[in-house]
């Protein structure tokens, strides 16, 4: 249920909706619902959202917000990202509280994946 004043939905551009959907299915086991040829949505991923047909990209170098996913096994997720058509744009690095890497999916949107630091 949506709560007043809380984040509820996020949307991203995607130049290739089919490639973007296939990537997120392969890497993160997402499922999608299509709403015509120019829009697809995802749910139950911590935050619901969708991708709309567009040649634009969401990149931090352009000031875009960065959505960060969690992984129990950062190296395995990095391998799956690259094997599924993603491009690592920032290799694994440490930050206070964990480690993460940034990648772009097939339509060029930038995301990150984080994990706790190894003890």
C-alpha positions as CSV (number, residue, x, y, z in Angstrom):
1,X,0.0,0.0,0.0
2,X,1.3,3.4,-0.9
3,X,2.1,5.8,2.0
4,X,1.7,9.6,1.8
5,X,5.1,11.2,1.2
6,X,7.0,8.0,0.6
7,X,8.7,6.9,-2.6
8,X,6.3,4.7,-4.5
9,X,7.5,4.3,-8.1
10,X,10.5,5.0,-10.3
11,X,10.8,5.2,-14.1
12,X,13.7,4.8,-16.4
13,X,14.2,5.4,-20.1
14,X,15.1,2.4,-22.3
15,X,16.2,2.4,-25.9
16,X,15.8,-1.4,-26.1
17,X,13.0,-2.6,-23.8
18,X,13.4,-6.2,-24.7
19,X,17.1,-6.3,-24.0
20,X,16.6,-4.4,-20.8
21,X,13.9,-6.8,-19.6
22,X,16.0,-9.8,-20.6
23,X,19.0,-8.4,-18.6
24,X,17.0,-7.8,-15.4
25,X,15.3,-11.2,-15.6
26,X,18.7,-13.0,-16.1
27,X,20.6,-11.1,-13.5
28,X,18.1,-10.3,-10.7
29,X,15.1,-12.6,-11.6
30,X,12.8,-9.7,-12.1
31,X,9.4,-10.1,-13.8
32,X,7.7,-7.6,-16.0
33,X,4.2,-6.6,-17.2
34,X,4.0,-4.9,-20.6
35,X,1.7,-2.0,-21.2
36,X,1.8,-1.7,-25.0
37,X,5.0,-1.6,-27.0
38,X,6.6,1.4,-25.3
39,X,6.2,0.6,-21.6
40,X,7.0,-2.2,-19.2
41,X,6.7,-2.3,-15.4
42,X,8.4,-4.3,-12.6
43,X,7.2,-4.8,-9.0
44,X,8.2,-6.5,-5.8
45,X,11.8,-5.3,-6.1
46,X,11.9,-3.1,-3.1
47,X,10.5,-0.2,-5.1
48,X,8.1,-0.7,-8.0
49,X,8.8,1.0,-11.3
50,X,9.0,0.8,-15.1
51,X,10.9,1.4,-18.3
52,X,9.6,3.6,-21.1
53,X,10.8,3.7,-24.7
54,X,13.3,6.5,-25.1
55,X,16.8,7.1,-26.4
56,X,17.7,8.9,-23.1
57,X,19.9,7.3,-20.4
58,X,20.0,7.7,-16.6
59,X,23.7,8.3,-15.7
60,X,25.2,9.7,-12.6
61,X,27.7,11.8,-14.7
62,X,24.6,13.6,-15.9
63,X,23.3,14.2,-12.4
64,X,20.8,11.3,-12.4
65,X,19.8,9.5,-9.2
66,X,21.5,6.2,-8.6
67,X,19.5,3.2,-7.6
68,X,21.6,0.7,-5.7
69,X,20.6,-3.0,-5.5
70,X,21.8,-5.4,-2.7
71,X,23.7,-8.7,-3.3
72,X,24.8,-11.4,-0.9
73,X,27.7,-12.3,-3.3
74,X,29.1,-9.2,-5.0
75,X,31.6,-11.0,-7.2
76,X,29.0,-13.5,-8.5
77,X,26.6,-10.6,-9.2
78,X,29.3,-8.8,-11.1
79,X,30.0,-11.9,-13.2
80,X,26.3,-12.3,-13.9
81,X,26.0,-8.7,-14.9
82,X,28.8,-8.9,-17.4
83,X,27.7,-12.3,-18.8
84,X,24.2,-11.0,-19.3
85,X,25.2,-7.9,-21.4
86,X,25.9,-5.3,-18.7
87,X,29.0,-3.1,-18.7
88,X,30.9,-2.4,-15.4
89,X,31.6,1.3,-15.3
90,X,33.1,1.4,-11.8
91,X,34.8,-1.8,-10.6
92,X,34.3,-3.1,-7.1
93,X,35.4,-0.5,-4.5
94,X,35.1,-0.2,-0.7
95,X,33.1,2.5,1.1
96,X,32.3,2.8,4.8
97,X,30.0,-0.2,5.5
98,X,30.5,-2.2,2.4
99,X,31.7,-2.6,-1.2
100,X,30.0,-1.9,-4.5
101,X,30.3,-1.6,-8.2
102,X,28.4,0.4,-10.9
103,X,27.2,-0.9,-14.2
104,X,25.1,0.0,-17.1
105,X,22.3,-2.3,-18.4
106,X,21.8,-2.8,-22.2
107,X,19.8,0.5,-22.6
108,X,22.7,2.4,-20.9
109,X,21.1,3.2,-17.6
110,X,23.5,3.2,-14.6
111,X,22.8,1.2,-11.5
112,X,25.0,0.0,-8.6
113,X,25.2,-3.2,-6.5
114,X,26.4,-3.2,-2.9
115,X,27.3,-5.8,-0.3
116,X,28.6,-5.8,3.2
117,X,32.4,-5.7,3.7
118,X,34.0,-9.1,4.2
119,X,34.7,-9.6,7.9
